[in-house]
Amino acid sequence: QVQLVESGGELVQPGGSLRLSCVASSGSIRSIYTMGWYRQAPGKQRELVASITNDGIVYYADSVKGRFTISRDNAKNTVYLQMNSLKPEDTAVYYCNKYPATWNYWGQGTQVTVSS
């Protein structure tokens, strides 16, 4: 079983940038064809933000298209989410998981707060 650890979240001003990382502390993400970044804002359901396959096929939610970039480095066992032009509505806890997500792959998440 792969254990995933997210990091990189912090408080940032609107228009700012962050890069989130998701490291597999055990197991290998190479064995997972599609990895995804998800987020959950207060009072809202968790949603898929972006995903990437081992072949490099990517998907983005309409709300982040053109601003966020997902990438993966299987040799480093890491998935990244580069977030630019951040907006207050991007405030949420961000998680990585397989796509489709499975309950036993959820980590603690990393908090992203976009506020002036």
HUWOMO-V44161 format. One record per residue. N is the residue number from 0. RES is the residue in three letters. D_FIRST is the distance of its C-alpha to the first C-alpha in Angstrom with 1 decimal. Layout:
n: [N | N]
res: [RES | RES]
d_first: [D_FIRST | D_FIRST]
This chain:
n: [0 | 1 | 2 | 3 | 4 | 5 | 6 | 7 | 8 | 9 | 10 | 11 | 12 | 13 | 14 | 15 | 16 | 17 | 18 | 19 | 20 | 21 | 22 | 23 | 24 | 25 | 26 | 27 | 28 | 29 | 30 | 31 | 32 | 33 | 34 | 35 | 36 | 37 | 38 | 39 | 40 | 41 | 42 | 43 | 44 | 45 | 46 | 47 | 48 | 49 | 50 | 51 | 52 | 53 | 54 | 55 | 56 | 57 | 58 | 59 | 60 | 61 | 62 | 63 | 64 | 65 | 66 | 67 | 68 | 69 | 70 | 71 | 72 | 73 | 74 | 75 | 76 | 77 | 78 | 79 | 80 | 81 | 82 | 83 | 84 | 85 | 86 | 87 | 88 | 89 | 90 | 91 | 92 | 93 | 94 | 95 | 96 | 97 | 98 | 99 | 100 | 101 | 102 | 103 | 104 | 105 | 106 | 107 | 108 | 109 | 110 | 111 | 112 | 113 | 114 | 115]
res: [GLN | VAL | GLN | LEU | VAL | GLU | SER | GLY | GLY | GLU | LEU | VAL | GLN | PRO | GLY | GLY | SER | LEU | ARG | LEU | SER | CYS | VAL | ALA | SER | SER | GLY | SER | ILE | ARG | SER | ILE | TYR | THR | MET | GLY | TRP | TYR | ARG | GLN | ALA | PRO | GLY | LYS | GLN | ARG | GLU | LEU | VAL | ALA | SER | ILE | THR | ASN | ASP | GLY | ILE | VAL | TYR | TYR | ALA | ASP | SER | VAL | LYS | GLY | ARG | PHE | THR | ILE | SER | ARG | ASP | ASN | ALA | LYS | ASN | THR | VAL | TYR | LEU | GLN | MET | ASN | SER | LEU | LYS | PRO | GLU | ASP | THR | ALA | VAL | TYR | TYR | CYS | ASN | LYS | TYR | PRO | ALA | THR | TRP | ASN | TYR | TRP | GLY | GLN | GLY | THR | GLN | VAL | THR | VAL | SER | SER]
d_first: [0.0 | 3.8 | 6.6 | 9.8 | 13.3 | 16.4 | 19.9 | 23.3 | 24.8 | 28.3 | 31.7 | 33.5 | 36.8 | 37.2 | 37.3 | 35.1 | 31.9 | 28.4 | 25.4 | 22.0 | 19.0 | 15.3 | 13.5 | 9.9 | 10.3 | 7.4 | 6.0 | 8.6 | 10.1 | 12.4 | 10.3 | 10.7 | 14.4 | 15.4 | 14.4 | 16.6 | 18.3 | 19.5 | 22.0 | 23.6 | 27.2 | 29.0 | 30.1 | 28.3 | 25.4 | 22.2 | 22.9 | 21.5 | 23.3 | 22.2 | 19.8 | 19.6 | 18.6 | 18.2 | 21.9 | 22.8 | 23.8 | 23.9 | 24.7 | 26.3 | 27.5 | 31.3 | 31.4 | 29.9 | 31.0 | 33.0 | 31.8 | 28.1 | 26.4 | 22.7 | 21.6 | 18.7 | 18.7 | 16.0 | 17.6 | 17.1 | 13.6 | 15.5 | 16.7 | 20.1 | 22.5 | 26.1 | 28.2 | 32.0 | 35.0 | 33.1 | 34.7 | 34.8 | 33.1 | 30.0 | 29.6 | 26.2 | 22.9 | 20.7 | 16.9 | 14.6 | 12.1 | 11.7 | 15.0 | 15.6 | 13.6 | 11.2 | 11.8 | 8.5 | 8.1 | 11.6 | 12.6 | 16.2 | 17.8 | 20.9 | 24.4 | 26.8 | 30.4 | 33.2 | 36.5 | 39.9]
